[in-house]
Structures are given as C-alpha cells and as structure tokens.
Amino acid sequence: MVKKKDLTIKLELPYFELLKGLSDGLNITDIAKYRRVSRQAIYEVLLRAIDKGLVEKLKRGAYSITNKGIQTLHSFVALRYKLRQHNLHIKIEVLESPKNWNLRRNEIRQMPYFNKKIKLKNNEQDLLNFGKLQIKTTSKSLIIKMPTIYSTDWEDAIIQAMGILEESIPKIENQFKIRLIKDYKANIKIISQEYARIQDALAKLYRSEGNRIYLTGDDGKIWLITDLSFSTDETEFIHPNNATDDLDAIAPFMNDLRKNPTTLSNIREETMQVLEVAKASMQNEIKHQKVLDEILIAFKKINERLDKAGL
C-alpha cells in the first residue's frame, strides 16, 4: 500500500514541478534547467498537462496554469509542505528616479514569456508582471507582490521571499533606471502577509459541519479564517502586521487544548461555580463588616459615657 502511494507521488512529481515552475513565472528552459532534464522532456510533460486541462497555451512559448491546474498544484503541495505564504507585499522607497519617471510608469512591461506592453492612464496605480513578481509603482515607492511560497514554517518562507527579493532588486533597478538601495541603505517594509496551514484539521472539522471561522481582533481586522482554498482545507492567518505572531501563538494553544480537552459548557459551568463562591464570600464580608460597624458604634457610645462621667 505504501509502495503504491510512493509510486503515485513519484509519477505526479513532474506535473508538480511543471505547475510550480509556471506559477513562479519560469519558462520551459528555466524549468528544464531546474529539473536537470532536457527541454524535450519538459515539453512531453507539458503536452500531457495541456491534454489534462492543467495548462493552457497563450501563444508560442507562453503558457498559463488553468484553475484546474491551480487546484492540482495545491493537492500536490499538501503532500510535501505544511504552510502556504501568499499576499506578501513589500514596499520599497525609490531613492533615485529619472526625470521622466511618471511617463515611464505608464507602461506595463512583462517578461519575455509574455512580451507585451500595456499603456496605462492612471499614473498612481500601475501594475505589471515582472518575472516571478508583480510590481506596483507609485510616485515615491514600489510595492512588490511576492509569489506564493510553500514551506514547512513561516521562517523558511520569509527566507525564501527575501532571497527572491535580494536577487530581483538589481534587475528592477536596471529595468526602471532607479535606485532602491543607496549607500548600503534602503527603506523596505512588509505591508501585508498571509499564511495558510495546509490540510488543517480545524478547517476540515468546520467545513464538515458546514461552518467557517472568522476571528476579528481589537483593531477590527480579521486575523484568522478557515477556508477551502483550491480544494484544500486551510486555516489562514491574515493580519497584515501580526500574522507570524498569530501563527506562533495559535499552535501551542491548540496543542494544549488537545492535551487538555474542554468545552465552552465546561468553562461556563466552572465559571458559574467560581462566581457563586465569590458571591457567598462577598455576602460574608458584608455581614462581618456590619458586625464590625455595630461594635464600633458601641465603643463610641461607651467612650461618650466615660467622658461624661469624667473617667
């Protein structure tokens, strides 16, 4: 049984690496280089993927993953990774730009596998596909949307993302004739990030009951949801600033709850018992205070009589 499962995964691996490569913006040559096989071998897998409806041909040399392909990719991913990092947006201040920066920003230039330019009217909200990345330009900065990254934990995902960013910054500077790093300094900020636990048991439980979780923090922002993304049960941590902290906090809590199971009814019952004890204690304190007050009044009367008697 195990051998059959391992064999199935091995046979599907070429599809996984093809779909993952295309989702990262790689072309056929790049994927062949990554897998250390010939371009012909990749084309054979590609043709089968097109027949299965996983990939569609846009034009000569340009291919895109279909919705079915995205779902298939996620099902493969669930066998290999635990975490999906997505919607990671990094804002970088433009330190130097050419005089005609606003005019140059009116073009969307995509990497050779698309090879087309689109004129835009809105100078403030330009969006372009740049290899593995999407780059949104403003008058003073670039907002870079990193590709979806699969990993075992969020630290590894961040390391991968920073590696891609470090490799891409010189290319972006050269492409746009701008400076993002000057005198070994840069203004880089993460403005949004989301992490999803793949094939999560909590998400699966709520989905089986026809429910979903939405948790909102004190700041009014949703920070946790359960979802069926690409036919995969996921618990997502989506707060723009605290997603990694939430991810670190929720796992120990859930593990502790698993070791020490309880229910809201149990908590409510025990809380009511504590409140009853507190109420009884408070009533006793009131009675004791009343007795002390009466004793004090009696002592005052005795002192008054002693004073009158001159004693």
GUDOFI-680559 format. One record per residue (C-alpha): residue number from 1; residue in three letters; y, x, z. Coordinates in nm, 4 decimals, m for minus. Each point is the difference from the previous one (the first is absolute). Example, Ala and Ser with C-alpha at 12.3 -4.5 7.8 and 13.67 -1.06 7.14 Angstrom:
(1, ALA, (m0.4500, 1.2300, 0.7800))
(2, SER, (0.3440, 0.1370, m0.0660))
END
This chain:
(1, MET, (0.0000, 0.0000, 0.0000))
(2, VAL, (0.2363, 0.2809, 0.0960))
(3, LYS, (m0.0910, 0.1945, m0.3116))
(4, LYS, (0.0780, m0.3007, m0.2143))
(5, LYS, (0.3402, m0.0379, 0.1678))
(6, ASP, (0.0800, 0.3703, m0.0449))
(7, LEU, (m0.1063, m0.0185, m0.3644))
(8, THR, (0.2239, m0.3004, m0.0577))
(9, ILE, (0.3003, 0.1798, 0.1489))
(10, LYS, (m0.0720, 0.3087, m0.2084))
(11, LEU, (m0.0163, m0.2031, m0.3208))
(12, GLU, (0.3281, m0.1751, 0.0811))
(13, LEU, (0.1840, 0.3198, 0.0940))
(14, PRO, (0.1195, 0.0775, m0.3581))
(15, TYR, (0.1582, m0.3474, m0.0154))
(16, PHE, (0.1648, 0.0581, 0.3370))
(17, GLU, (0.1478, 0.3341, m0.1031))
(18, LEU, (0.1170, m0.1412, m0.3344))
(19, LEU, (0.1717, m0.2998, 0.1623))
(20, LYS, (0.1456, 0.2116, 0.2813))
(21, GLY, (0.1334, 0.2510, m0.2536))
(22, LEU, (0.1623, m0.2682, m0.2145))
(23, SER, (0.1526, m0.1646, 0.3093))
(24, ASP, (0.1529, 0.3383, 0.0902))
(25, GLY, (0.1583, 0.0292, m0.3426))
(26, LEU, (m0.2385, 0.2617, m0.1390))
(27, ASN, (m0.0909, 0.0106, m0.3677))
(28, ILE, (m0.3476, 0.0601, m0.1438))
(29, THR, (0.0496, 0.3771, m0.0160))
(30, ASP, (0.1095, 0.0132, 0.3656))
(31, ILE, (m0.2990, m0.2073, 0.1137))
(32, ALA, (m0.2391, 0.2216, m0.1979))
(33, LYS, (0.1526, 0.3067, 0.1609))
(34, TYR, (m0.0256, m0.1544, 0.3471))
(35, ARG, (m0.3643, m0.0954, m0.0486))
(36, ARG, (m0.0780, 0.3274, m0.1795))
(37, VAL, (m0.1599, m0.1740, m0.2966))
(38, SER, (0.0864, m0.0310, m0.3670))
(39, ARG, (0.2502, m0.2491, m0.1386))
(40, GLN, (m0.2881, m0.1559, m0.1952))
(41, ALA, (m0.1834, m0.0754, 0.3259))
(42, ILE, (0.3099, m0.1754, 0.1370))
(43, TYR, (0.0424, m0.1970, m0.3233))
(44, GLU, (m0.3594, m0.1258, 0.0275))
(45, VAL, (0.0699, m0.1298, 0.3518))
(46, LEU, (0.3338, m0.1380, m0.1198))
(47, LEU, (m0.1584, m0.1987, m0.2837))
(48, ARG, (m0.2544, m0.1523, 0.2394))
(49, ALA, (0.2809, m0.0829, 0.2435))
(50, ILE, (0.1900, m0.1751, m0.2813))
(51, ASP, (m0.3137, m0.1974, m0.0909))
(52, LYS, (m0.0353, m0.1075, 0.3637))
(53, GLY, (0.3627, m0.1143, 0.0085))
(54, LEU, (0.1046, 0.2641, 0.2535))
(55, VAL, (0.2474, 0.1780, m0.2292))
(56, GLU, (0.2137, m0.1122, m0.2922))
(57, LYS, (0.1424, 0.2102, m0.2815))
(58, LEU, (0.3782, m0.0203, m0.0310))
(59, LYS, (0.0276, 0.2194, m0.3057))
(60, ARG, (m0.1425, 0.3262, m0.1254))
(61, GLY, (m0.0602, 0.2286, 0.2968))
(62, ALA, (0.1435, m0.2484, 0.2537))
(63, TYR, (m0.2201, m0.2092, 0.2300))
(64, SER, (0.0585, m0.2301, 0.2949))
(65, ILE, (m0.2215, m0.1421, 0.2749))
(66, THR, (m0.0564, m0.3770, m0.0110))
(67, ASN, (m0.0023, m0.2241, 0.3082))
(68, LYS, (m0.3786, 0.0099, m0.0117))
(69, GLY, (0.0206, 0.3782, m0.0114))
(70, ILE, (0.2240, 0.0059, 0.3068))
(71, GLN, (m0.2476, m0.2168, 0.1929))
(72, THR, (m0.2864, 0.2241, m0.1113))
(73, LEU, (0.1921, 0.3103, 0.1062))
(74, HIS, (0.0557, m0.1432, 0.3465))
(75, SER, (m0.3670, m0.0894, 0.0370))
(76, PHE, (m0.0889, 0.3623, m0.0821))
(77, VAL, (0.2663, 0.1282, 0.2375))
(78, ALA, (m0.1411, m0.2021, 0.2888))
(79, LEU, (m0.3203, 0.2048, m0.0268))
(80, ARG, (0.1835, 0.3319, 0.0371))
(81, TYR, (0.3194, m0.0508, 0.2018))
(82, LYS, (0.1254, m0.1948, 0.3017))
(83, LEU, (0.3730, m0.0175, m0.0675))
(84, ARG, (0.2339, m0.0952, m0.2851))
(85, GLN, (0.3593, 0.1232, 0.0084))
(86, HIS, (0.2344, m0.1952, m0.2270))
(87, ASN, (0.3626, m0.1010, m0.0447))
(88, LEU, (0.1051, 0.3420, 0.1282))
(89, HIS, (0.3645, 0.0377, m0.1077))
(90, ILE, (0.1830, 0.3270, 0.0527))
(91, LYS, (0.3782, 0.0229, m0.0363))
(92, ILE, (0.1476, 0.3364, m0.1025))
(93, GLU, (0.3725, 0.0660, m0.0177))
(94, VAL, (0.1257, 0.1449, m0.3276))
(95, LEU, (0.1907, 0.3158, 0.0993))
(96, GLU, (0.1216, 0.0905, m0.3496))
(97, SER, (0.0114, m0.2127, m0.3155))
(98, PRO, (0.1472, 0.0361, m0.3503))
(99, LYS, (0.3335, m0.1585, m0.0882))
(100, ASN, (m0.1677, m0.2613, m0.2181))
(101, TRP, (m0.2522, m0.0959, 0.2687))
(102, ASN, (0.0806, m0.3710, m0.0176))
(103, LEU, (m0.0546, m0.0062, m0.3752))
(104, ARG, (m0.3249, 0.1968, 0.0182))
(105, ARG, (m0.1271, m0.2404, 0.2620))
(106, ASN, (0.0065, m0.2765, m0.2610))
(107, GLU, (m0.3266, 0.1228, m0.1468))
(108, ILE, (m0.3549, m0.0488, 0.1178))
(109, ARG, (m0.2113, 0.2912, m0.1077))
(110, GLN, (m0.3719, m0.0119, 0.0472))
(111, MET, (m0.2515, 0.2775, m0.0256))
(112, PRO, (m0.1634, 0.0770, m0.3376))
(113, TYR, (m0.2876, m0.2406, 0.0504))
(114, PHE, (0.2526, m0.2852, m0.0408))
(115, ASN, (0.2696, 0.1899, m0.1903))
(116, LYS, (0.2734, m0.2604, m0.0206))
(117, LYS, (0.3596, m0.0414, 0.1154))
(118, ILE, (0.1640, m0.3162, 0.1249))
(119, LYS, (0.3768, m0.0494, 0.0199))
(120, LEU, (0.1184, m0.1675, 0.3203))
(121, LYS, (0.3193, m0.1878, 0.0722))
(122, ASN, (m0.0030, 0.0314, 0.3798))
(123, ASN, (0.1082, 0.3487, 0.1028))
(124, GLU, (m0.0906, m0.0489, 0.3656))
(125, GLN, (m0.3607, m0.1160, m0.0337))
(126, ASP, (m0.1802, 0.2167, m0.2555))
(127, LEU, (m0.3793, 0.0064, 0.0228))
(128, LEU, (m0.2188, 0.2391, m0.1972))
(129, ASN, (m0.3595, 0.1171, m0.0062))
(130, PHE, (m0.0061, 0.3743, 0.0418))
(131, GLY, (m0.3557, 0.1226, m0.0238))
(132, LYS, (m0.1700, m0.0954, 0.3229))
(133, LEU, (0.3255, m0.1242, 0.1460))
(134, GLN, (0.2559, m0.2755, m0.0374))
(135, ILE, (0.3586, 0.1179, 0.0409))
(136, LYS, (0.2875, m0.2308, 0.0766))
(137, THR, (0.3466, 0.1529, m0.0393))
(138, THR, (0.3200, m0.0910, 0.1788))
(139, SER, (0.3424, 0.1600, m0.0115))
(140, LYS, (m0.0794, 0.2450, 0.2808))
(141, SER, (m0.3782, 0.0174, 0.0327))
(142, LEU, (m0.3460, m0.0401, m0.1474))
(143, ILE, (m0.2533, m0.2399, 0.1485))
(144, ILE, (m0.3498, 0.1178, m0.0810))
(145, LYS, (m0.2945, m0.2356, 0.0286))
(146, MET, (m0.3101, 0.2082, 0.0618))
(147, PRO, (m0.3344, m0.0971, m0.1545))
(148, THR, (m0.2663, m0.1799, 0.2004))
(149, ILE, (m0.1953, 0.2559, 0.2012))
(150, TYR, (m0.3468, m0.0446, 0.1514))
(151, SER, (m0.1023, 0.2068, 0.3004))
(152, THR, (m0.1898, 0.0043, 0.3281))
(153, ASP, (0.3136, m0.0178, 0.2196))
(154, TRP, (0.3780, m0.0289, m0.0335))
(155, GLU, (0.0621, 0.3695, 0.0721))
(156, ASP, (m0.2074, 0.0991, m0.3023))
(157, ALA, (0.1772, m0.2626, m0.2129))
(158, ILE, (0.3424, 0.1391, 0.0974))
(159, ILE, (m0.1145, 0.3551, m0.0796))
(160, GLN, (m0.1154, m0.1151, m0.3447))
(161, ALA, (0.3275, m0.1848, m0.0620))
(162, MET, (0.2116, 0.2976, 0.1067))
(163, GLY, (m0.2081, 0.2249, m0.2263))
(164, ILE, (0.0701, m0.2275, m0.2974))
(165, LEU, (0.3701, m0.0140, 0.0924))
(166, GLU, (0.0286, 0.3769, 0.0361))
(167, GLU, (m0.1628, 0.0491, m0.3390))
(168, SER, (0.2169, m0.2648, m0.1677))
(169, ILE, (0.3475, 0.0895, 0.1288))
(170, PRO, (0.0516, 0.2989, m0.2361))
(171, LYS, (m0.1137, m0.2126, m0.2961))
(172, ILE, (0.2373, m0.2811, 0.0958))
(173, GLU, (0.2900, 0.2433, 0.0432))
(174, ASN, (m0.0705, 0.1521, m0.3395))
(175, GLN, (m0.0407, m0.3389, m0.1704))
(176, PHE, (0.3266, m0.1447, 0.1325))
(177, LYS, (0.1967, 0.3265, 0.0318))
(178, ILE, (0.0733, m0.0686, 0.3665))
(179, ARG, (m0.0463, 0.1842, 0.3299))
(180, LEU, (m0.1995, m0.1607, 0.2798))
(181, ILE, (m0.0462, 0.3229, 0.1950))
(182, LYS, (0.2902, 0.2407, 0.0520))
(183, ASP, (0.0187, 0.3049, 0.2276))
(184, TYR, (m0.3482, m0.0887, 0.1264))
(185, LYS, (0.1321, m0.3350, 0.1246))
(186, ALA, (m0.0717, m0.3574, m0.1049))
(187, ASN, (0.0664, m0.3493, 0.1332))
(188, ILE, (m0.3386, m0.1728, m0.0199))
(189, LYS, (m0.0847, m0.3242, 0.1785))
(190, ILE, (m0.2995, m0.2361, m0.0006))
(191, ILE, (0.1465, m0.3498, m0.0363))
(192, SER, (m0.3224, m0.2021, m0.0212))
(193, GLN, (m0.3727, 0.0522, 0.0432))
(194, GLU, (m0.3085, m0.2176, 0.0296))
(195, TYR, (m0.3547, 0.0830, 0.1045))
(196, ALA, (m0.3085, m0.2157, m0.0457))
(197, ARG, (m0.3340, 0.0421, 0.1768))
(198, ILE, (m0.2568, m0.0614, m0.2751))
(199, GLN, (m0.2971, m0.2339, 0.0617))
(200, ASP, (0.1401, m0.0792, 0.3431))
(201, ALA, (m0.2209, m0.2111, 0.2276))
(202, LEU, (0.2958, m0.1885, 0.1524))
(203, ALA, (0.1303, m0.1007, m0.3428))
(204, LYS, (m0.3481, m0.1045, m0.1056))
(205, LEU, (m0.0424, m0.2123, 0.3139))
(206, TYR, (0.3270, m0.1867, m0.0514))
(207, ARG, (m0.0690, m0.0502, m0.3716))
(208, SER, (m0.3428, m0.1487, 0.0804))
(209, GLU, (0.1796, m0.2530, 0.2222))
(210, GLY, (0.2552, m0.0729, m0.2721))
(211, ASN, (0.2819, 0.1607, 0.1984))
(212, ARG, (0.2332, 0.2985, m0.0215))
(213, ILE, (0.1986, 0.1967, 0.2582))
(214, TYR, (0.3767, 0.0456, m0.0180))
(215, LEU, (0.1556, 0.1916, 0.2907))
(216, THR, (0.3779, 0.0334, 0.0295))
(217, GLY, (0.1759, 0.2497, 0.2265))
(218, ASP, (0.3096, m0.0403, 0.2158))
(219, ASP, (0.2124, 0.1141, m0.2947))
(220, GLY, (m0.1193, m0.2995, m0.2037))
(221, LYS, (m0.1992, 0.2126, m0.2461))
(222, ILE, (m0.3672, m0.0639, m0.0706))
(223, TRP, (m0.2026, 0.3038, 0.1034))
(224, LEU, (m0.3633, m0.1117, m0.0402))
(225, ILE, (m0.1808, m0.2331, m0.2370))
(226, THR, (m0.3575, m0.0591, m0.1100))
(227, ASP, (m0.0514, m0.0390, m0.3714))
(228, LEU, (m0.2571, m0.0124, m0.2789))
(229, SER, (0.1531, 0.2626, m0.2280))
(230, PHE, (m0.1874, 0.0588, m0.3248))
(231, SER, (m0.3074, m0.1804, 0.1390))
(232, THR, (m0.0070, 0.2347, 0.3025))
(233, ASP, (0.0588, m0.1085, 0.3606))
(234, GLU, (0.2941, 0.1984, 0.1356))
(235, THR, (0.2088, 0.0107, 0.3158))
(236, GLU, (0.3418, 0.1261, m0.1051))
(237, PHE, (0.2666, 0.1717, 0.2087))
(238, ILE, (0.3232, m0.0587, m0.1881))
(239, HIS, (0.2961, 0.0697, 0.2298))
(240, PRO, (0.2368, 0.2297, m0.1935))
(241, ASN, (0.0590, 0.2349, 0.2937))
(242, ASN, (m0.2927, m0.0380, 0.2390))
(243, ALA, (m0.3038, m0.0494, m0.2238))
(244, THR, (m0.1688, 0.3260, 0.1034))
(245, ASP, (0.0710, m0.0612, 0.3705))
(246, ASP, (m0.1394, m0.3532, m0.0290))
(247, LEU, (m0.3093, 0.1348, m0.1720))
(248, ASP, (m0.0560, 0.2481, 0.2830))
(249, ALA, (0.0602, m0.2637, 0.2675))
(250, ILE, (m0.2135, m0.2870, m0.1285))
(251, ALA, (m0.3295, 0.1895, m0.0383))
(252, PRO, (m0.0319, 0.1063, 0.3690))
(253, PHE, (0.0968, m0.3525, 0.1074))
(254, MET, (m0.2622, m0.1593, m0.2227))
(255, ASN, (m0.2655, 0.2495, 0.1084))
(256, ASP, (0.0783, m0.0703, 0.3657))
(257, LEU, (m0.0174, m0.3737, m0.0688))
(258, ARG, (m0.3370, 0.0554, m0.1646))
(259, LYS, (m0.1333, 0.1858, 0.3047))
(260, ASN, (0.1522, m0.2522, 0.2424))
(261, PRO, (m0.0115, m0.3312, m0.1854))
(262, THR, (0.2128, m0.2852, 0.1260))
(263, THR, (0.1668, m0.3102, m0.1358))
(264, LEU, (0.3399, m0.1639, 0.0366))
(265, SER, (m0.1669, m0.2682, 0.2113))
(266, ASN, (m0.1279, 0.2662, 0.2390))
(267, ILE, (0.3430, 0.1574, 0.0208))
(268, ARG, (0.1629, m0.3410, 0.0557))
(269, GLU, (m0.2494, m0.0897, 0.2746))
(270, GLU, (0.0443, 0.3301, 0.1809))
(271, THR, (0.3775, m0.0238, m0.0341))
(272, MET, (m0.0025, m0.3483, 0.1560))
(273, GLN, (m0.2040, 0.1348, 0.2918))
(274, VAL, (0.2523, 0.2774, 0.0538))
(275, LEU, (0.2837, m0.2530, m0.0142))
(276, GLU, (m0.1725, m0.2205, 0.2605))
(277, VAL, (m0.0378, 0.2977, 0.2332))
(278, ALA, (0.3631, 0.0962, m0.0567))
(279, LYS, (0.1086, m0.3599, 0.0664))
(280, ALA, (m0.1977, m0.0179, 0.3253))
(281, SER, (0.1383, 0.3359, 0.1081))
(282, MET, (0.3538, m0.1166, m0.0709))
(283, GLN, (m0.0538, m0.3219, 0.1999))
(284, ASN, (m0.1245, 0.2069, 0.2950))
(285, GLU, (0.3044, 0.2247, m0.0222))
(286, ILE, (0.2252, m0.3073, 0.0052))
(287, LYS, (m0.1778, m0.1303, 0.3133))
(288, HIS, (0.0251, 0.3403, 0.1700))
(289, GLN, (0.3655, 0.0263, m0.0906))
(290, LYS, (0.0620, m0.3466, 0.1461))
(291, VAL, (m0.1640, 0.1036, 0.3272))
(292, LEU, (0.2047, 0.3210, 0.0104))
(293, ASP, (0.3183, m0.1984, m0.0632))
(294, GLU, (m0.0849, m0.2377, 0.2895))
(295, ILE, (m0.0693, 0.2962, 0.2314))
(296, LEU, (0.3341, 0.1538, m0.0964))
(297, ILE, (0.1826, m0.3267, 0.0766))
(298, ALA, (m0.1748, m0.0184, 0.3383))
(299, PHE, (0.1050, 0.3577, 0.0843))
(300, LYS, (0.3601, m0.0784, m0.0947))
(301, LYS, (0.0010, m0.3032, 0.2355))
(302, ILE, (m0.1432, 0.2104, 0.2827))
(303, ASN, (0.2681, 0.2661, m0.0549))
(304, GLU, (0.2727, m0.2669, 0.0070))
(305, ARG, (m0.1261, m0.1369, 0.3354))
(306, LEU, (m0.0243, 0.3505, 0.1429))
(307, ASP, (0.3583, 0.0683, m0.1061))
(308, LYS, (0.1234, m0.3193, 0.1641))
(309, ALA, (m0.1825, 0.0879, 0.3186))
(310, GLY, (0.1609, 0.3424, m0.0035))
(311, LEU, (m0.3331, 0.1714, m0.0118))
END
